[in-house]
């Protein structure tokens, strides 16, 4: 996995200080990974903003509780299997992700069958991306 080939598109800003600190920590550990924050404003407007932000070369991956769940090793393998494809991982707003946008996604990812606030989902996703990178590199982070 090359962090520079991954972009997180997230609705809303991180408002909690402790979450911001965690996000900053993992972004330092994942150089090249970009996070784009979009304004919240209802599912339809958010879907339009996400669609407008997508780059032609990016494969859309939406985070949703009904998506595919992985353990950390399987997630690392799934990312490795993406090869040189650029991924846009989308975290929706309070109302979730528009069904039409979900239907366009190349794959759907679930961090858990539980629902999380968008800022906490961002932190969890970043941690799992870092864990995937260390698994692929054979590092000691994942035990």
N, CA, C and O atoms as CSV, one atom per row, in Angstrom:
chain,resi,resn,atom,element,x,y,z
A,1,UNK,N,N,0.843,-1.181,0.000
A,1,UNK,CA,C,0.000,0.000,0.000
A,1,UNK,C,C,0.883,1.238,0.000
A,1,UNK,O,O,1.808,1.363,0.802
A,2,UNK,N,N,0.586,2.121,-0.890
A,2,UNK,CA,C,1.294,3.394,-0.954
A,2,UNK,C,C,0.325,4.474,-0.475
A,2,UNK,O,O,-0.672,4.741,-1.146
A,3,UNK,N,N,0.600,5.109,0.688
A,3,UNK,CA,C,-0.323,6.127,1.202
A,3,UNK,C,C,-0.609,7.255,0.214
A,3,UNK,O,O,-1.676,7.866,0.273
A,4,UNK,N,N,0.317,7.537,-0.683
A,4,UNK,CA,C,0.107,8.602,-1.667
A,4,UNK,C,C,-0.956,8.225,-2.698
A,4,UNK,O,O,-1.427,9.086,-3.441
A,5,UNK,N,N,-1.332,6.961,-2.749
A,5,UNK,CA,C,-2.370,6.507,-3.677
A,5,UNK,C,C,-3.748,6.476,-3.016
A,5,UNK,O,O,-4.723,6.029,-3.619
A,6,UNK,N,N,-3.819,6.952,-1.778
A,6,UNK,CA,C,-5.082,6.942,-1.047
A,6,UNK,C,C,-5.452,8.362,-0.654
A,6,UNK,O,O,-4.615,9.142,-0.200
A,7,UNK,N,N,-6.716,8.674,-0.838
A,7,UNK,CA,C,-7.237,9.959,-0.419
A,7,UNK,C,C,-8.515,9.695,0.364
A,7,UNK,O,O,-9.373,8.920,-0.060
A,8,UNK,N,N,-8.622,10.346,1.499
A,8,UNK,CA,C,-9.842,10.256,2.297
A,8,UNK,C,C,-10.662,11.505,2.009
A,8,UNK,O,O,-10.171,12.627,2.128
A,9,UNK,N,N,-11.908,11.297,1.632
A,9,UNK,CA,C,-12.847,12.395,1.448
A,9,UNK,C,C,-13.849,12.270,2.586
A,9,UNK,O,O,-14.579,11.283,2.678
A,10,UNK,N,N,-13.880,13.269,3.445
A,10,UNK,CA,C,-14.701,13.188,4.651
A,10,UNK,C,C,-15.648,14.377,4.745
A,10,UNK,O,O,-15.263,15.519,4.494
A,11,UNK,N,N,-16.873,14.091,5.106
A,11,UNK,CA,C,-17.846,15.146,5.341
A,11,UNK,C,C,-17.650,15.649,6.769
A,11,UNK,O,O,-17.592,14.861,7.713
A,12,UNK,N,N,-17.550,16.950,6.913
A,12,UNK,CA,C,-17.436,17.562,8.234
A,12,UNK,C,C,-16.010,17.673,8.719
A,12,UNK,O,O,-15.094,17.032,8.205
A,13,UNK,N,N,-15.858,18.501,9.720
A,13,UNK,CA,C,-14.554,18.732,10.333
A,13,UNK,C,C,-14.432,17.938,11.626
A,13,UNK,O,O,-15.428,17.591,12.260
A,14,UNK,N,N,-13.196,17.660,11.999
A,14,UNK,CA,C,-12.928,17.037,13.290
A,14,UNK,C,C,-12.995,18.145,14.335
A,14,UNK,O,O,-12.276,19.139,14.242
A,15,UNK,N,N,-13.852,17.972,15.318
A,15,UNK,CA,C,-14.070,19.029,16.308
A,15,UNK,C,C,-13.472,18.711,17.685
A,15,UNK,O,O,-13.199,19.627,18.461
A,16,UNK,N,N,-13.273,17.471,17.985
A,16,UNK,CA,C,-12.739,17.091,19.293
A,16,UNK,C,C,-11.210,17.138,19.260
A,16,UNK,O,O,-10.580,16.586,18.358
A,17,UNK,N,N,-10.636,17.795,20.241
A,17,UNK,CA,C,-9.185,17.957,20.293
A,17,UNK,C,C,-8.426,16.639,20.298
A,17,UNK,O,O,-7.433,16.489,19.586
A,18,UNK,N,N,-8.885,15.688,21.094
A,18,UNK,CA,C,-8.175,14.409,21.187
A,18,UNK,C,C,-8.239,13.634,19.869
A,18,UNK,O,O,-7.306,12.903,19.534
A,19,UNK,N,N,-9.334,13.791,19.121
A,19,UNK,CA,C,-9.423,13.139,17.816
A,19,UNK,C,C,-8.477,13.831,16.838
A,19,UNK,O,O,-7.792,13.173,16.054
A,20,UNK,N,N,-8.444,15.165,16.888
A,20,UNK,CA,C,-7.528,15.922,16.017
A,20,UNK,C,C,-6.082,15.514,16.253
A,20,UNK,O,O,-5.310,15.383,15.303
A,21,UNK,N,N,-5.713,15.314,17.507
A,21,UNK,CA,C,-4.349,14.893,17.834
A,21,UNK,C,C,-4.055,13.512,17.236
A,21,UNK,O,O,-2.978,13.287,16.685
A,22,UNK,N,N,-5.006,12.603,17.348
A,22,UNK,CA,C,-4.827,11.273,16.774
A,22,UNK,C,C,-4.730,11.312,15.260
A,22,UNK,O,O,-3.886,10.640,14.667
A,23,UNK,N,N,-5.593,12.100,14.638
A,23,UNK,CA,C,-5.560,12.246,13.183
A,23,UNK,C,C,-4.205,12.795,12.747
A,23,UNK,O,O,-3.605,12.287,11.799
A,24,UNK,N,N,-3.724,13.819,13.427
A,24,UNK,CA,C,-2.427,14.419,13.088
A,24,UNK,C,C,-1.294,13.398,13.231
A,24,UNK,O,O,-0.389,13.352,12.398
A,25,UNK,N,N,-1.345,12.583,14.285
A,25,UNK,CA,C,-0.324,11.562,14.507
A,25,UNK,C,C,-0.273,10.579,13.339
A,25,UNK,O,O,0.800,10.287,12.812
A,26,UNK,N,N,-1.424,10.077,12.942
A,26,UNK,CA,C,-1.431,9.087,11.860
A,26,UNK,C,C,-1.119,9.711,10.506
A,26,UNK,O,O,-0.525,9.050,9.654
A,27,UNK,N,N,-1.499,10.952,10.288
A,27,UNK,CA,C,-1.139,11.601,9.024
A,27,UNK,C,C,0.374,11.775,8.909
A,27,UNK,O,O,0.919,11.701,7.808
A,28,UNK,N,N,1.061,12.007,10.035
A,28,UNK,CA,C,2.528,12.078,10.009
A,28,UNK,C,C,3.123,10.723,9.659
A,28,UNK,O,O,4.147,10.642,8.979
A,29,UNK,N,N,2.479,9.662,10.124
A,29,UNK,CA,C,2.969,8.307,9.875
A,29,UNK,C,C,2.628,7.813,8.470
A,29,UNK,O,O,3.165,6.802,8.016
A,30,UNK,N,N,1.736,8.527,7.784
A,30,UNK,CA,C,1.303,8.128,6.438
A,30,UNK,C,C,1.573,9.261,5.451
A,30,UNK,O,O,0.638,9.841,4.899
A,31,UNK,N,N,2.848,9.576,5.227
A,31,UNK,CA,C,3.158,10.698,4.333
A,31,UNK,C,C,2.599,10.477,2.928
A,31,UNK,O,O,2.703,9.390,2.360
A,32,UNK,N,N,2.013,11.523,2.395
A,32,UNK,CA,C,1.435,11.462,1.061
A,32,UNK,C,C,-0.061,11.231,1.067
A,32,UNK,O,O,-0.738,11.535,0.085
A,33,UNK,N,N,-0.591,10.695,2.167
A,33,UNK,CA,C,-2.032,10.486,2.248
A,33,UNK,C,C,-2.711,11.841,2.417
A,33,UNK,O,O,-2.299,12.659,3.239
A,34,UNK,N,N,-3.735,12.058,1.641
A,34,UNK,CA,C,-4.437,13.346,1.653
A,34,UNK,C,C,-5.822,13.165,2.261
A,34,UNK,O,O,-6.490,12.157,2.028
A,35,UNK,N,N,-6.245,14.159,3.047
A,35,UNK,CA,C,-7.606,14.182,3.580
A,35,UNK,C,C,-8.284,15.451,3.083
A,35,UNK,O,O,-7.791,16.559,3.294
A,36,UNK,N,N,-9.415,15.273,2.422
A,36,UNK,CA,C,-10.207,16.387,1.935
A,36,UNK,C,C,-11.471,16.461,2.772
A,36,UNK,O,O,-12.246,15.506,2.822
A,37,UNK,N,N,-11.680,17.598,3.429
A,37,UNK,CA,C,-12.888,17.806,4.224
A,37,UNK,C,C,-13.895,18.596,3.409
A,37,UNK,O,O,-13.575,19.642,2.843
A,38,UNK,N,N,-15.118,18.083,3.356
A,38,UNK,CA,C,-16.201,18.768,2.659
A,38,UNK,C,C,-17.256,19.182,3.679
A,38,UNK,O,O,-17.402,18.550,4.726
A,39,UNK,N,N,-17.982,20.235,3.367
A,39,UNK,CA,C,-19.026,20.729,4.266
A,39,UNK,C,C,-20.192,19.760,4.328
A,39,UNK,O,O,-20.557,19.127,3.338
A,40,UNK,N,N,-20.764,19.663,5.514
A,40,UNK,CA,C,-21.979,18.878,5.616
A,40,UNK,C,C,-23.152,19.731,5.146
A,40,UNK,O,O,-23.084,20.960,5.148
A,41,UNK,N,N,-24.211,19.067,4.750
A,41,UNK,CA,C,-25.336,19.834,4.236
A,41,UNK,C,C,-26.454,18.972,3.695
A,41,UNK,O,O,-27.164,19.380,2.776
A,42,UNK,N,N,-26.618,17.803,4.242
A,42,UNK,CA,C,-27.658,16.898,3.764
A,42,UNK,C,C,-27.086,15.911,2.761
A,42,UNK,O,O,-26.141,16.211,2.032
A,43,UNK,N,N,-27.672,14.749,2.743
A,43,UNK,CA,C,-27.153,13.646,1.952
A,43,UNK,C,C,-27.002,13.969,0.464
A,43,UNK,O,O,-25.975,13.644,-0.131
A,44,UNK,N,N,-27.992,14.592,-0.135
A,44,UNK,CA,C,-27.932,14.877,-1.575
A,44,UNK,C,C,-26.833,15.886,-1.909
A,44,UNK,O,O,-26.080,15.692,-2.864
A,45,UNK,N,N,-26.739,16.958,-1.128
A,45,UNK,CA,C,-25.692,17.965,-1.371
A,45,UNK,C,C,-24.309,17.383,-1.121
A,45,UNK,O,O,-23.360,17.688,-1.845
A,46,UNK,N,N,-24.195,16.549,-0.103
A,46,UNK,CA,C,-22.913,15.919,0.186
A,46,UNK,C,C,-22.498,14.986,-0.953
A,46,UNK,O,O,-21.327,14.941,-1.329
A,47,UNK,N,N,-23.463,14.243,-1.499
A,47,UNK,CA,C,-23.166,13.346,-2.622
A,47,UNK,C,C,-22.685,14.140,-3.836
A,47,UNK,O,O,-21.764,13.713,-4.533
A,48,UNK,N,N,-23.298,15.283,-4.088
A,48,UNK,CA,C,-22.856,16.142,-5.198
A,48,UNK,C,C,-21.431,16.624,-4.971
A,48,UNK,O,O,-20.610,16.610,-5.888
A,49,UNK,N,N,-21.139,17.051,-3.740
A,49,UNK,CA,C,-19.799,17.554,-3.419
A,49,UNK,C,C,-18.757,16.444,-3.537
A,49,UNK,O,O,-17.655,16.670,-4.039
A,50,UNK,N,N,-19.107,15.259,-3.079
A,50,UNK,CA,C,-18.186,14.120,-3.175
A,50,UNK,C,C,-17.930,13.781,-4.644
A,50,UNK,O,O,-16.785,13.580,-5.049
A,51,UNK,N,N,-18.985,13.720,-5.426
A,51,UNK,CA,C,-18.860,13.416,-6.855
A,51,UNK,C,C,-17.979,14.444,-7.553
A,51,UNK,O,O,-17.127,14.091,-8.369
A,52,UNK,N,N,-18.188,15.718,-7.227
A,52,UNK,CA,C,-17.379,16.782,-7.835
A,52,UNK,C,C,-15.915,16.680,-7.411
A,52,UNK,O,O,-15.022,17.055,-8.171
A,53,UNK,N,N,-15.666,16.176,-6.200
A,53,UNK,CA,C,-14.294,16.090,-5.685
A,53,UNK,C,C,-13.538,14.873,-6.204
A,53,UNK,O,O,-12.308,14.852,-6.175
A,54,UNK,N,N,-14.253,13.868,-6.673
A,54,UNK,CA,C,-13.590,12.656,-7.153
A,54,UNK,C,C,-12.753,12.952,-8.388
A,54,UNK,O,O,-13.174,13.683,-9.284
A,55,UNK,N,N,-11.576,12.377,-8.416
A,55,UNK,CA,C,-10.697,12.495,-9.575
A,55,UNK,C,C,-10.979,11.324,-10.519
A,55,UNK,O,O,-11.327,10.233,-10.067
A,56,UNK,N,N,-10.830,11.544,-11.819
A,56,UNK,CA,C,-11.160,10.480,-12.778
A,56,UNK,C,C,-10.407,9.173,-12.539
A,56,UNK,O,O,-10.934,8.096,-12.820
A,57,UNK,N,N,-9.185,9.258,-12.025
A,57,UNK,CA,C,-8.374,8.049,-11.850
A,57,UNK,C,C,-8.647,7.332,-10.523
A,57,UNK,O,O,-8.062,6.281,-10.263
A,58,UNK,N,N,-9.516,7.879,-9.692
A,58,UNK,CA,C,-9.758,7.290,-8.380
A,58,UNK,C,C,-10.889,6.266,-8.413
A,58,UNK,O,O,-11.902,6.439,-9.090
A,59,UNK,N,N,-10.676,5.207,-7.663
A,59,UNK,CA,C,-11.698,4.199,-7.445
A,59,UNK,C,C,-12.438,4.581,-6.161
A,59,UNK,O,O,-11.815,4.773,-5.116
A,60,UNK,N,N,-13.749,4.690,-6.240
A,60,UNK,CA,C,-14.567,5.108,-5.112
A,60,UNK,C,C,-14.796,3.949,-4.149
A,60,UNK,O,O,-15.247,2.874,-4.543
A,61,UNK,N,N,-14.475,4.190,-2.877
A,61,UNK,CA,C,-14.730,3.239,-1.801
A,61,UNK,C,C,-15.504,3.997,-0.731
A,61,UNK,O,O,-15.028,5.012,-0.222
A,62,UNK,N,N,-16.690,3.514,-0.388
A,62,UNK,CA,C,-17.488,4.193,0.631
A,62,UNK,C,C,-17.447,3.401,1.929
A,62,UNK,O,O,-17.483,2.171,1.929
A,63,UNK,N,N,-17.371,4.130,3.029
A,63,UNK,CA,C,-17.436,3.502,4.341
A,63,UNK,C,C,-18.891,3.496,4.778
A,63,UNK,O,O,-19.541,4.539,4.853
A,64,UNK,N,N,-19.381,2.312,5.060
A,64,UNK,CA,C,-20.774,2.143,5.447
A,64,UNK,C,C,-20.892,0.889,6.299
A,64,UNK,O,O,-20.178,-0.089,6.079
A,65,UNK,N,N,-21.796,0.920,7.274
A,65,UNK,CA,C,-21.908,-0.226,8.180
A,65,UNK,C,C,-22.341,-1.506,7.465
A,65,UNK,O,O,-22.115,-2.602,7.977
A,66,UNK,N,N,-22.966,-1.383,6.280
A,66,UNK,CA,C,-23.343,-2.596,5.553
A,66,UNK,C,C,-22.269,-3.029,4.554
A,66,UNK,O,O,-22.502,-3.918,3.735
A,67,UNK,N,N,-21.104,-2.406,4.622
A,67,UNK,CA,C,-20.006,-2.774,3.737
A,67,UNK,C,C,-19.306,-4.046,4.184
A,67,UNK,O,O,-19.712,-4.696,5.147
A,68,UNK,N,N,-18.259,-4.382,3.472
A,68,UNK,CA,C,-17.480,-5.575,3.771
A,68,UNK,C,C,-16.565,-5.309,4.954
A,68,UNK,O,O,-15.871,-4.294,5.003
A,69,UNK,N,N,-16.573,-6.233,5.906
A,69,UNK,CA,C,-15.696,-6.133,7.072
A,69,UNK,C,C,-14.459,-6.988,6.849
A,69,UNK,O,O,-14.524,-8.046,6.224
A,70,UNK,N,N,-13.355,-6.523,7.359
A,70,UNK,CA,C,-12.088,-7.235,7.263
A,70,UNK,C,C,-11.433,-7.263,8.627
A,70,UNK,O,O,-11.648,-6.360,9.436
A,71,UNK,N,N,-10.637,-8.284,8.896
A,71,UNK,CA,C,-9.709,-8.138,10.003
A,71,UNK,C,C,-8.530,-7.338,9.458
A,71,UNK,O,O,-8.463,-7.080,8.256
A,72,UNK,N,N,-7.618,-6.949,10.312
A,72,UNK,CA,C,-6.548,-6.044,9.885
A,72,UNK,C,C,-5.649,-6.646,8.812
A,72,UNK,O,O,-5.232,-5.949,7.888
A,73,UNK,N,N,-5.353,-7.928,8.929
A,73,UNK,CA,C,-4.488,-8.579,7.935
A,73,UNK,C,C,-5.206,-8.651,6.584
A,73,UNK,O,O,-4.599,-8.374,5.549
A,74,UNK,N,N,-6.476,-9.016,6.584
A,74,UNK,CA,C,-7.235,-9.091,5.334
A,74,UNK,C,C,-7.392,-7.707,4.707
A,74,UNK,O,O,-7.360,-7.577,3.484
A,75,UNK,N,N,-7.558,-6.686,5.521
A,75,UNK,CA,C,-7.646,-5.314,5.004
A,75,UNK,C,C,-6.322,-4.927,4.340
A,75,UNK,O,O,-6.316,-4.345,3.256
A,76,UNK,N,N,-5.216,-5.248,4.982
A,76,UNK,CA,C,-3.895,-4.965,4.401
A,76,UNK,C,C,-3.748,-5.689,3.063
A,76,UNK,O,O,-3.213,-5.121,2.111
A,77,UNK,N,N,-4.213,-6.928,2.981
A,77,UNK,CA,C,-4.138,-7.691,1.740
A,77,UNK,C,C,-5.044,-7.088,0.667
A,77,UNK,O,O,-4.671,-7.042,-0.505
A,78,UNK,N,N,-6.220,-6.631,1.059
A,78,UNK,CA,C,-7.149,-6.006,0.096
A,78,UNK,C,C,-6.530,-4.748,-0.492
A,78,UNK,O,O,-6.622,-4.505,-1.696
A,79,UNK,N,N,-5.896,-3.946,0.365
A,79,UNK,CA,C,-5.230,-2.731,-0.114
A,79,UNK,C,C,-4.051,-3.083,-1.014
A,79,UNK,O,O,-3.844,-2.452,-2.050
A,80,UNK,N,N,-3.289,-4.082,-0.618
A,80,UNK,CA,C,-2.153,-4.520,-1.431
A,80,UNK,C,C,-2.638,-5.009,-2.790
A,80,UNK,O,O,-1.986,-4.779,-3.808
A,81,UNK,N,N,-3.778,-5.680,-2.801
A,81,UNK,CA,C,-4.351,-6.187,-4.038
A,81,UNK,C,C,-4.837,-5.089,-4.975
A,81,UNK,O,O,-5.066,-5.334,-6.160
A,82,UNK,N,N,-4.994,-3.880,-4.443
A,82,UNK,CA,C,-5.404,-2.746,-5.279
A,82,UNK,C,C,-4.266,-2.271,-6.167
A,82,UNK,O,O,-4.484,-1.529,-7.125
A,83,UNK,N,N,-3.053,-2.700,-5.847
A,83,UNK,CA,C,-1.896,-2.357,-6.670
A,83,UNK,C,C,-1.699,-0.862,-6.814
A,83,UNK,O,O,-1.610,-0.134,-5.824
A,84,UNK,N,N,-1.632,-0.415,-8.048
A,84,UNK,CA,C,-1.350,0.997,-8.306
A,84,UNK,C,C,-2.620,1.837,-8.454
A,84,UNK,O,O,-2.544,3.021,-8.784
A,85,UNK,N,N,-3.775,1.240,-8.214
A,85,UNK,CA,C,-5.042,1.970,-8.314
A,85,UNK,C,C,-5.104,3.027,-7.217
A,85,UNK,O,O,-4.716,2.770,-6.077
A,86,UNK,N,N,-5.586,4.197,-7.559
A,86,UNK,CA,C,-5.792,5.258,-6.579
A,86,UNK,C,C,-7.172,5.070,-5.957
A,86,UNK,O,O,-8.161,4.853,-6.658
A,87,UNK,N,N,-7.219,5.159,-4.630
A,87,UNK,CA,C,-8.468,4.961,-3.907
A,87,UNK,C,C,-8.939,6.259,-3.275
A,87,UNK,O,O,-8.141,7.013,-2.717
A,88,UNK,N,N,-10.231,6.517,-3.363
A,88,UNK,CA,C,-10.874,7.623,-2.641
A,88,UNK,C,C,-11.798,6.974,-1.618
A,88,UNK,O,O,-12.854,6.447,-1.967
A,89,UNK,N,N,-11.391,7.018,-0.357
A,89,UNK,CA,C,-12.179,6.435,0.725
A,89,UNK,C,C,-13.097,7.521,1.274
A,89,UNK,O,O,-12.617,8.552,1.746
A,90,UNK,N,N,-14.401,7.307,1.219
A,90,UNK,CA,C,-15.373,8.340,1.557
A,90,UNK,C,C,-16.055,8.029,2.878
A,90,UNK,O,O,-16.611,6.950,3.081
A,91,UNK,N,N,-15.993,9.021,3.779
A,91,UNK,CA,C,-16.700,8.961,5.061
A,91,UNK,C,C,-17.832,9.970,4.982
A,91,UNK,O,O,-17.595,11.167,4.824
A,92,UNK,N,N,-19.057,9.489,5.092
A,92,UNK,CA,C,-20.227,10.345,4.959
A,92,UNK,C,C,-20.494,11.190,6.191
A,92,UNK,O,O,-19.781,11.111,7.191
A,93,UNK,N,N,-21.522,11.986,6.095
A,93,UNK,CA,C,-21.940,12.861,7.180
A,93,UNK,C,C,-22.920,12.175,8.110
A,93,UNK,O,O,-23.040,10.950,8.111
A,94,UNK,N,N,-23.616,12.970,8.897
A,94,UNK,CA,C,-24.530,12.464,9.923
A,94,UNK,C,C,-25.653,11.603,9.353
A,94,UNK,O,O,-26.124,10.678,10.014
A,95,UNK,N,N,-26.083,11.903,8.132
A,95,UNK,CA,C,-27.184,11.148,7.527
A,95,UNK,C,C,-26.702,9.928,6.740
A,95,UNK,O,O,-27.517,9.176,6.206
A,96,UNK,N,N,-25.404,9.729,6.666
A,96,UNK,CA,C,-24.855,8.614,5.910
A,96,UNK,C,C,-24.511,9.025,4.487
A,96,UNK,O,O,-24.372,10.210,4.186
A,97,UNK,N,N,-24.378,8.044,3.628
A,97,UNK,CA,C,-23.986,8.271,2.236
A,97,UNK,C,C,-25.189,7.986,1.339
A,97,UNK,O,O,-25.898,6.995,1.512
A,98,UNK,N,N,-25.393,8.870,0.394
A,98,UNK,CA,C,-26.494,8.756,-0.553
A,98,UNK,C,C,-26.474,7.380,-1.226
A,98,UNK,O,O,-25.418,6.932,-1.674
A,99,UNK,N,N,-27.631,6.700,-1.304
A,99,UNK,CA,C,-27.676,5.371,-1.927
A,99,UNK,C,C,-27.134,5.332,-3.362
A,99,UNK,O,O,-26.505,4.350,-3.756
A,100,UNK,N,N,-27.367,6.374,-4.130
A,100,UNK,CA,C,-26.855,6.400,-5.510
A,100,UNK,C,C,-25.327,6.424,-5.521
A,100,UNK,O,O,-24.704,5.805,-6.383
A,101,UNK,N,N,-24.727,7.130,-4.577
A,101,UNK,CA,C,-23.268,7.166,-4.474
A,101,UNK,C,C,-22.740,5.802,-4.031
A,101,UNK,O,O,-21.726,5.328,-4.542
A,102,UNK,N,N,-23.431,5.176,-3.078
A,102,UNK,CA,C,-23.041,3.826,-2.648
A,102,UNK,C,C,-23.069,2.868,-3.833
A,102,UNK,O,O,-22.187,2.020,-3.975
A,103,UNK,N,N,-24.077,3.005,-4.675
A,103,UNK,CA,C,-24.223,2.111,-5.830
A,103,UNK,C,C,-23.080,2.286,-6.827
A,103,UNK,O,O,-22.719,1.340,-7.527
A,104,UNK,N,N,-22.513,3.485,-6.894
A,104,UNK,CA,C,-21.396,3.760,-7.815
A,104,UNK,C,C,-20.059,3.255,-7.286
A,104,UNK,O,O,-19.092,3.146,-8.040
A,105,UNK,N,N,-20.003,2.950,-6.002
A,105,UNK,CA,C,-18.731,2.594,-5.369
A,105,UNK,C,C,-18.180,1.280,-5.913
A,105,UNK,O,O,-18.930,0.344,-6.192
A,106,UNK,N,N,-16.865,1.227,-6.056
A,106,UNK,CA,C,-16.191,-0.005,-6.466
A,106,UNK,C,C,-16.286,-1.061,-5.380
A,106,UNK,O,O,-16.427,-2.252,-5.655
A,107,UNK,N,N,-16.205,-0.599,-4.145
A,107,UNK,CA,C,-16.440,-1.485,-3.009
A,107,UNK,C,C,-16.867,-0.676,-1.807
A,107,UNK,O,O,-16.634,0.529,-1.715
A,108,UNK,N,N,-17.500,-1.384,-0.889
A,108,UNK,CA,C,-17.999,-0.773,0.347
A,108,UNK,C,C,-17.239,-1.379,1.508
A,108,UNK,O,O,-17.082,-2.596,1.606
A,109,UNK,N,N,-16.775,-0.519,2.375
A,109,UNK,CA,C,-15.964,-0.930,3.509
A,109,UNK,C,C,-16.706,-0.642,4.799
A,109,UNK,O,O,-17.283,0.433,4.965
A,110,UNK,N,N,-16.692,-1.594,5.704
A,110,UNK,CA,C,-17.264,-1.398,7.030
A,110,UNK,C,C,-16.147,-1.500,8.059
A,110,UNK,O,O,-15.413,-2.487,8.097
A,111,UNK,N,N,-16.028,-0.482,8.885
A,111,UNK,CA,C,-15.085,-0.549,10.005
A,111,UNK,C,C,-15.673,-1.401,11.129
A,111,UNK,O,O,-14.948,-1.955,11.955
A,112,UNK,N,N,-16.996,-1.490,11.139
A,112,UNK,CA,C,-17.715,-2.223,12.176
A,112,UNK,C,C,-19.189,-2.220,11.810
A,112,UNK,O,O,-19.627,-1.340,11.069
A,113,UNK,N,N,-19.969,-3.177,12.305
A,113,UNK,CA,C,-21.409,-3.087,12.081
A,113,UNK,C,C,-22.037,-1.955,12.900
A,113,UNK,O,O,-23.196,-1.600,12.689
A,114,UNK,N,N,-21.274,-1.400,13.821
A,114,UNK,CA,C,-21.745,-0.262,14.608
A,114,UNK,C,C,-21.577,1.022,13.795
A,114,UNK,O,O,-20.800,1.073,12.842
A,115,UNK,N,N,-22.308,2.041,14.185
A,115,UNK,CA,C,-22.188,3.352,13.551
A,115,UNK,C,C,-21.335,4.235,14.443
A,115,UNK,O,O,-21.506,4.246,15.662
A,116,UNK,N,N,-20.404,4.983,13.829
A,116,UNK,CA,C,-19.521,5.884,14.568
A,116,UNK,C,C,-19.727,7.314,14.106
A,116,UNK,O,O,-20.144,7.547,12.971
A,117,UNK,N,N,-19.436,8.283,14.983
A,117,UNK,CA,C,-19.404,9.677,14.529
A,117,UNK,C,C,-18.321,9.803,13.449
A,117,UNK,O,O,-17.312,9.100,13.491
A,118,UNK,N,N,-18.540,10.704,12.480
A,118,UNK,CA,C,-17.627,10.787,11.335
A,118,UNK,C,C,-16.191,11.076,11.737
A,118,UNK,O,O,-15.263,10.573,11.103
A,119,UNK,N,N,-15.986,11.887,12.792
A,119,UNK,CA,C,-14.599,12.187,13.172
A,119,UNK,C,C,-13.912,10.968,13.784
A,119,UNK,O,O,-12.722,10.749,13.560
A,120,UNK,N,N,-14.650,10.178,14.551
A,120,UNK,CA,C,-14.070,8.969,15.122
A,120,UNK,C,C,-13.819,7.925,14.025
A,120,UNK,O,O,-12.818,7.210,14.064
A,121,UNK,N,N,-14.723,7.843,13.058
A,121,UNK,CA,C,-14.514,6.931,11.924
A,121,UNK,C,C,-13.238,7.306,11.175
A,121,UNK,O,O,-12.501,6.430,10.723
A,122,UNK,N,N,-12.976,8.610,11.044
A,122,UNK,CA,C,-11.762,9.058,10.359
A,122,UNK,C,C,-10.521,8.585,11.105
A,122,UNK,O,O,-9.571,8.098,10.492
A,123,UNK,N,N,-10.529,8.727,12.424
A,123,UNK,CA,C,-9.391,8.297,13.229
A,123,UNK,C,C,-9.205,6.784,13.133
A,123,UNK,O,O,-8.082,6.305,12.974
A,124,UNK,N,N,-10.300,6.031,13.229
A,124,UNK,CA,C,-10.211,4.576,13.109
A,124,UNK,C,C,-9.680,4.156,11.741
A,124,UNK,O,O,-8.844,3.258,11.649
A,125,UNK,N,N,-10.158,4.795,10.689
A,125,UNK,CA,C,-9.691,4.474,9.341
A,125,UNK,C,C,-8.200,4.757,9.200
A,125,UNK,O,O,-7.461,3.937,8.654
A,126,UNK,N,N,-7.754,5.912,9.689
A,126,UNK,CA,C,-6.331,6.248,9.602
A,126,UNK,C,C,-5.478,5.242,10.361
A,126,UNK,O,O,-4.416,4.840,9.887
A,127,UNK,N,N,-5.943,4.835,11.540
A,127,UNK,CA,C,-5.182,3.851,12.312
A,127,UNK,C,C,-5.096,2.544,11.542
A,127,UNK,O,O,-4.034,1.921,11.508
A,128,UNK,N,N,-6.186,2.117,10.926
A,128,UNK,CA,C,-6.169,0.859,10.188
A,128,UNK,C,C,-5.327,0.956,8.911
A,128,UNK,O,O,-4.716,-0.029,8.498
A,129,UNK,N,N,-5.291,2.115,8.298
A,129,UNK,CA,C,-4.406,2.302,7.144
A,129,UNK,C,C,-2.948,2.207,7.573
A,129,UNK,O,O,-2.132,1.588,6.891
A,130,UNK,N,N,-2.625,2.824,8.711
A,130,UNK,CA,C,-1.259,2.734,9.218
A,130,UNK,C,C,-0.925,1.287,9.589
A,130,UNK,O,O,0.168,0.802,9.296
A,131,UNK,N,N,-1.859,0.612,10.226
A,131,UNK,CA,C,-1.644,-0.788,10.604
A,131,UNK,C,C,-1.435,-1.636,9.338
A,131,UNK,O,O,-0.562,-2.504,9.313
A,132,UNK,N,N,-2.226,-1.388,8.301
A,132,UNK,CA,C,-2.077,-2.137,7.043
A,132,UNK,C,C,-0.691,-1.930,6.448
A,132,UNK,O,O,-0.065,-2.875,5.970
A,133,UNK,N,N,-0.221,-0.700,6.479
A,133,UNK,CA,C,1.108,-0.396,5.953
A,133,UNK,C,C,2.179,-1.166,6.730
A,133,UNK,O,O,3.082,-1.751,6.132
A,134,UNK,N,N,2.076,-1.165,8.052
A,134,UNK,CA,C,3.089,-1.866,8.849
A,134,UNK,C,C,2.996,-3.377,8.672
A,134,UNK,O,O,4.017,-4.063,8.716
A,135,UNK,N,N,1.787,-3.909,8.473
A,135,UNK,CA,C,1.635,-5.338,8.199
A,135,UNK,C,C,2.353,-5.678,6.888
A,135,UNK,O,O,3.094,-6.657,6.809
A,136,UNK,N,N,2.121,-4.857,5.870
A,136,UNK,CA,C,2.741,-5.097,4.561
A,136,UNK,C,C,4.267,-4.988,4.630
A,136,UNK,O,O,4.976,-5.675,3.895
A,137,UNK,N,N,4.757,-4.137,5.499
A,137,UNK,CA,C,6.204,-3.951,5.634
A,137,UNK,C,C,6.827,-4.910,6.617
A,137,UNK,O,O,8.048,-4.923,6.775
A,138,UNK,N,N,6.012,-5.722,7.289
A,138,UNK,CA,C,6.519,-6.674,8.267
A,138,UNK,C,C,6.966,-6.014,9.565
A,138,UNK,O,O,7.773,-6.575,10.307
A,139,UNK,N,N,6.446,-4.832,9.836
A,139,UNK,CA,C,6.826,-4.093,11.036
A,139,UNK,C,C,6.196,-4.656,12.287
A,139,UNK,O,O,5.305,-5.502,12.214
A,140,UNK,N,N,6.662,-4.185,13.455
A,140,UNK,CA,C,6.194,-4.733,14.737
A,140,UNK,C,C,4.886,-4.118,15.257
A,140,UNK,O,O,4.389,-4.557,16.294
A,141,UNK,N,N,4.322,-3.132,14.583
A,141,UNK,CA,C,3.141,-2.438,15.107
A,141,UNK,C,C,1.967,-3.396,15.306
A,141,UNK,O,O,1.290,-3.343,16.333
A,142,UNK,N,N,1.726,-4.266,14.335
A,142,UNK,CA,C,0.587,-5.188,14.410
A,142,UNK,C,C,0.982,-6.464,15.149
A,142,UNK,O,O,1.945,-7.137,14.782
A,143,UNK,N,N,0.237,-6.776,16.174
A,143,UNK,CA,C,0.535,-8.008,16.946
A,143,UNK,C,C,-0.682,-8.876,17.026
A,143,UNK,O,O,-0.637,-9.948,17.629
